[in-house]
Amino acid sequence: MRAAATVVVFLTLAAPASAQSAVSVRTFALGSVQRMAAGQTFDAEMESSVQPFWGAGGQVVIGDRAYFEVTLSRFKRTGQRAFVFDNQIFPLGIPVTARITPLELVGGVRFRKGAVITPYAGGGVGWYGYTEESPSSDSTENVDTSHAGFVLHGGAEFAVQKWLAVAADVQYTHVTGILGGGGVSAQLGEDDLGGVAVRFRLVFVLTR
């Protein structure tokens, strides 16, 4: 968490004082695919280590250089419980629904002021809610928890119109303290709910 905060401060200070005048307010819709760090766990219960997230957020750009944004996204999928024996994974046929709800706060720098294609990079922190429920389970077997993590991303934005842009980036998240307490994730020794995601955003410029 301290490392992520250091990145945010560094990137913010990297923006020159002359770029602190104009402020642009934006909103965006988000779709991403993430290769989960707990790949074996998601392979066992959700049949794939790559999972989709959908969301939206808001962004403030200062002087077309520094930016700050908040993103709320969600993953939901139903699979089945499993257990591990002698390094083999056995599905149990018991439905289980997992939900992940990330709330992420990021600051960063845009590297080409006023360009049609603008590279950017940023870092920050997030709060990640996780639930896991089965219809046949009691409350002690279900999971409802949350934990903080950190975020790093980098990509590029393409200006389509004055009021519209599209962006693509790669984001890394690291979130320990949620998985690994029991079930398949504990048996497989996986405790990171983060991963590496390819994200696509449709950006609407509200003010310039």
N, C-alpha and C positions, 0 to 999 in steps of 0.2 A: 504494500500500500504506500509506503514511504517513497519507493522508487517511482511509482506512477505519479505521485504528487510532484516529485521533482521534475519529471518530464513535462507536466502541465505548466509549472512555473517557468521552466527554461524556454519552452515554445512561446509562451506569452510574452516574456521579456525580449524574445528575439525580434518581435515586431517593433520597428522604429517608432519614435514618438510622433513623427510627421504623419504616420499612418493611422493615428488615433482619432481622426476627425469624423468622416462619414460612417454611419452605422446602417447596416442592412439587416432587416428582419426577414427570416425565411421559415417555411415549414416544409416537411418532406414525408413521403411515404417510402417504406423500406421493405425489401424482400431479400432474404439471404439463405445460403446453404452453408451449414457448419459441419466440419469433420470434428466430432466430439473427441475430447482428450480421453474420455472413458470409452474408447471405441469398442472394446470387448463386451462391456456391460450393455451398451446400446445394440450391438450385434445380437446379443443373447436375448434381450427382452423386446427390442423394437425392429429386429431383422436388418438393421443397417446402422453403421457408425456415422453416416451422413444424414443430417436432419434439417428440415426447413424452419425458418423463423419469419414472422411477419410483424410489421410494426409501423410506427410513425414518430415524428419528433419535431423539435423546433431548433432554430439556429440563429445566432447573432454574429454577424461579420463586421469587424471594426476596421475601417479604412481599406477594405478589400484585402486585408492581410491576416490579422488575428481572428480566430473564431472560437465560439463557445457553443456547445449544443447539448441537448438532453434528448435521449431516445428511450422509448418504451416499446418493447417487442414481446412476442409470445411464441412458444412452441407447445403443441399439444398432440399427443398420439397415443393410441391404445395398442398394446402388444400383449405379451403373456409372461408370467413369472417363469423363472428357470432356477436351476441349481447346478453347482459344479461338483463333479466327483472324478477324481483321478485325472485331472486336467481336461475333462470332457464336460461340455455343457448340455444339459438335458432340459428341454421345455416341459413345463408342467401343465400347460393347457388352461391355466387360470388367468383370465383377463386382468390386465393392469393398465391403468391410464396415467401417464406422466405429463406434467405441465411444468414448463420453465418460464418465468417472467422476469426478464432483465430490465432494470432501470439504470441507464448509464449516463454519466456526466463527463464530458470530454472537452478539453481545450487544445488548440493547435494553431498551425501557421499555414497560410496559403502562399505558394512560392512564386507566382507570376501575377502581379497586380494588373488587373484589367485584361488579362489574356482570354482567348476563347477556350483554350484548354488550360486548366489551372491545377497543378499537382498540389497535394496537401498531406500533412501528417499531424497526428495528434495522439494524446494519451490522457488517461483519466482513471476514474473509479466507477464501480457499479455495485448495485445491490440486486441479488439474484434470489428470487423466490422459487422453491421447488416443492411440488406435491406429487405423491404417488398413491393411487387408490385402487383397490379391488372390490367389486361388489360383495364378494364372499368373505372379505376380511373384516376384523373388528378394528376399532380405533387404534389399538396398540400396534397393529401390523402396518397401518398406513403411515405415510410420511407427509409432514407439512412443516417445512423449515425454510430458512433463508440465511444468506451469508454475503459478506462483502468480497469483492475481487477487484482486479485491475484490468485495464483495457489499453491496447496500443493499436493504431490503425494508420494506413497510408494508402492513397489512391489519387484519382484525378476527377475533376469536374469539367463537363463540356457544356458551354452556354448555347442553348437552342434558340431562345428568345430573351428579351430583356427581363421577362417575368418567369422564365422557365429554364431549368438546367437538368442534366442527368449526371449521375456520379456513380463510379464503381471503385471499390477499394477492397483491401484485404485487412481483416481485423483479427487480432489475437486476444483471447481472454483467458485469465487464470483464476479459477474459483475453487479453492479448497474449503473443507469444513462442512460440506453437504453430503457427498457420497463417501463410501468407505466405512460407514458405521454399522453396516449389516447387509444381508442379502448377497446378491451376485457381485456387486461392486467390492464388497469386503473380501469375498472369496478370491476375486481376481486381482486384488491389491490396487484398485483404481479409486482415487479420491478427488479428481479434478473434474468439475462440471463444465469447464470452459472448453476451448478448442480454437481452431482456425476457421474463419468464415470468409466466404466471398460475398460481398454485399452490393446490392444495386439500389440506388435511390432516385426518386423523381422529386426534384426540388422546385418549390414554388416561391418566387421572390415577392414578398408582400410590400416591402418598402426598400428604397435604394438610397 
